[in-house]
Amino acid sequence: MDNIVDVTGGHGGNAFLVVGQEKTALLDCGMAYCASTLVNNVRQVLKGRLLDYLFISHSHYDHIGAIPYVRSKWPNVKVLGAEHAQRILERQTALQTIRTLGSEAARFYGAYEIGEYDDILLKVDVGISDGDSIELGSMNIRVLKTTGHTQCSLSFLINNEILFASESAGYMSKSGRIYPAFITSSAEALESITLCQTVQPDFIISPHYGLVKQEDMPFYWENCRLAITETQNFVVDAAKKGYSEAQMLVDYERGFRDKECRLEQPLAAFELNARYMIKTVLKENGIETATI
């Protein structure tokens, strides 16, 4: 872990710097509001070296919002992400959503506003896919396709030892609880968990949390599965009771958004994820309305 440094700039999204003998790479970069702190953290670790790559796990604002500011400091950095993410960031509607959610997050975390940036900088330069491998010199990053959270979700395995897991597996709270995040497919999320477990990493970096403690490792993947199953069961049971999707959302927020989650994630972001998960479970179970 000596060559992997947590350079997270602020709450809401973490970032890790991988320092190889020849090249350097940033894994995710967090939100726009804390970009200046992120850039300063990276600069201090690099000590004059260039930042060569920025890998993105997926195209959500809390993982990529700082890209324009990273480019401003290191203009030649290559942003690597799934081809699907590349296409998403070509859509003006997606860029506007990222800007809007970034501004809302800034106010939630007390920054009030984000710095000006040009949308043209918020893009993926090179599309990467499952099995691709990037050499940094003494450090290797292998790409794993781990969809379920989004269609563009990727995980990164460093030197076959350290897994930077995508949000498809879920994410850990400071309380130790795993929250599910299967926006596009719970089945694919479960497959992604199995894939991540199969590579048998010595260390796991959980999104929005960081390095998982060794004592939590033996139960981590099973807890990720359990988080998905609990949400699936909640939605199906609520549908049997005749709940509308709006009622499900209210009850889901009440039952699943604990104190730690309230401190760590804006309500709008939680509700957005929960709304999509509810719709996904209903669709996967063939429930066309809120009753079955």
N, C-alpha and C positions, 0 to 999 in steps of 0.2 A: 504493500500500500504506500510505500515511500514516494513513488512517482505519481501518485494520484492525490490531488489536493482539493478539498472542498473550498470553492471560491464563491459560494452563494452570496448574492448581494443583498437579499432581504427575504421577508416572509413571502410565502405563496408559491415558490418554485425554486428547486435547488439546481446547482451547477457544479460540475467537477472537471478539473483540469488534469489531463494526462500528459506527462512530460517524458517524451522519448529522447534518445540520444541525438536523433536527427530531426524529428518533427514533433510538433505539439498539437494537442486537440482538446477542445472544450466540448463537454457533453451537456447539452441543453444550456440555456443562458438566463432563464427566469424572466421576470416581468420588466416592462419598460420603466416603471417608477423607480426601481433600484439599480438601473443599468450603470450609473456612474460608480456605485460602490463595487459592483461586479467587475467592471473594467479595471478599477484600481486594484482589486484583489488579484486579478489575473496578471496585471502589469508587475506587481510586486513579486509574484512567484517566477515569472519569466525572466526578470532581471535583464531586460534588453533583448531577449530572444523574440522572434516573431511568433505569432499565433498562426498556425498553418490551416487547421480545420476547425469547424464547428459542426458537430453532429447534433441533429435534432431528433428526439424520440417520437414526436408527432407535431401537428400543426396548431396546437392550441396556444392561446395568447400567453398563458402563464409559463410556457416552456420556451417560447421564441420571441417574446416581446422586446428583448434587449438586442436582437440581431442588428438593427440599424446602428445602434450605438457602438457595438463591437466592430462593425465595419468601419465606422468613423475613426476608430483607433488603429485598426489593422485592415487597411483597404484591400489587401490581397488575400484575406482569409477566404477559404472555400467552405461554403455552407453545404453540408451533405444531409440528405433526407430521402424518404421514400418518394417514388415518382408520383404517387397520389398526393402527397403533401406539396410537391412541386406544382401540380395542377391547381390545387386549392388556392395556393398563394398567388395565382394568376387572376383570381376572381376579385373584382372590386368589392363585392359584398362581403367576402371573407376578410379583406383588409380593413373594411370599415368596422366589422364586428370586433376584430382584434383591437382596433384603436378605442372603440367604445368600452369594451370590457377592461382594457388596460387603464383607462381613465377612472372607471368605477373602482377598480382595485387600488389605485393610487389614493383615492379618497378614503377607502376602507382602512388602509394601512397608515394613514396620516400624512401622506406625501402631497395630497390635494391635487396635483396635476403632473402630467408627464412632459418631458422635454420634447420639443419639436423634432420631427424626423420625416424623411421622404419615404412614401410607401414603396417606391421602386427598390429600396434597399432590403425590404422584407421579402426575401425570395430564397429558393433552394437553387444552388448553382449546379450541383451534381446529384443525380438520382442514384440511390443505392438500394440493394435488395438482399434478400435472405442469402447467406453464405458468402457475401462479399467480405473481403479482408483487407484492412489498411495497415500498412507497416509504418511505425514511427521510429524504428531503430531501438531495439531492446524491448519495445512495447508493440503489441499487436491488438487491433480492435476488430472483432468479428461481428458481423451484423446478423441478427436474428429477427425474422418476421414474427411479430407477436401482436396480431390484431385482436379486436374485441372492444377495446376502448374507442379506437377509431380504425378506419380502414388503412391508415398510414402509420400505425404504431410499430415502432422498432425497439428492440432491446440491443444492448451492446455488451459483448463478452470480451474482457480485457485479459490477455495472456492466458486464456482458458481457466482463469481463477476468480475473477471479479466480475459479477454481473450487474450492470446498470439496467435494472428491470423497467420495462415500460409500464404505463398505468393500466394496461389491460389486466394485469394480475391483481390490481388494487393498489392501495397505498396505505402506509402505516401512519397512525397518529402518534403524537408524543405520549399518549396514554398506553400505546402498544396495540390499540385496536386497529384491525384492518377494515378499510372502507372499500366497497366494490366500485367499479367504474366502467362497467360494460355498456357503453353507449350504443354501439352498433350491433353487438352480438354476444350473448352470454355463452353460447356454445364455443365460439372462437376464443373467448376469454379463458374458458376452462382448458381448451387445447393449448393456449399460450402458457398457462400455468404449468401444464405437464411438460411442455418443451423446456421451459426455464428450469424446472426441477431435474430434467434429464441430463442437462449439461453439468450438474453437480458442482456448482460454484463453491469456492471456499469462503467467499464473502458476497453479500447481497447489498446493493444500494437501492433502497426503496424510494420511489418518487415522492417528493414533498416531505421526506423524512431524513434520508441520508443512510449512513452505514447501519445495517441491522446488527444488534448485539448478538454475540455468539450464543448466548443462552436462549435467544429467540429463534435461532436458525432452524432447529429440528422441527419446529411447529409452523414455520412461516408459510410454506406452500399450502398446507392443509387449512390454515386459517384463511388464506386467500380464497380457497374453494368454499369454505364455510360462509364467508361473507357474501359470495354470489348466491349460494343456495338459500340463505336467509332472506335475501331480497326477492328471489324468485318466489319463494313460498309466501311471503308477505303479499305480493301483488296478486297471485292466484287466489289466495284466501280472501283478499279484499274484493276481488271480482265476483267471487261466489256469494258474497254478502250484498252484492248489488251496488258497490261503491262506484262513483264516477272517478275519472282520472284526477280531477281536481281534489276530490275527497282523499284519494290515495296519497296524493302529494302532501296534503296537510298532515295526515297520519304518519306518513313516512318521515317527514321532517321532525315530527314530535318524537318518534321512536328511535330514529337512527342518527339524528344530529345531536351529538352529546356536547358537553362543555368544551372539550378540546377542539372539536370541529368548529364550534362557533367562534373560537379565538383564531383559528387557523385559516378559515375559508369564508369569503363573503357569502351572504345568503343567496344572492343572485346566482353565483356560480354553483352552489350546492343544489339549488332548485333546478337549474338548467340540466345538470347531470342526472338528477333524480327523475325529472320529467322524461328524459330520453330512456332511462333504464326501465321505467314503468311501461312506456310504449313498446320497448323491445320485448319485454316479457309477455305482454298481451299478444303481440304479433307472433312470437315464437310458440305460444300455446293456442293459437288459432282463435283468440278472443277478439272479436271485431268490435264489441261494445264493452261497456264496463260491467256487464252482467253475463253469467254463464249458467 
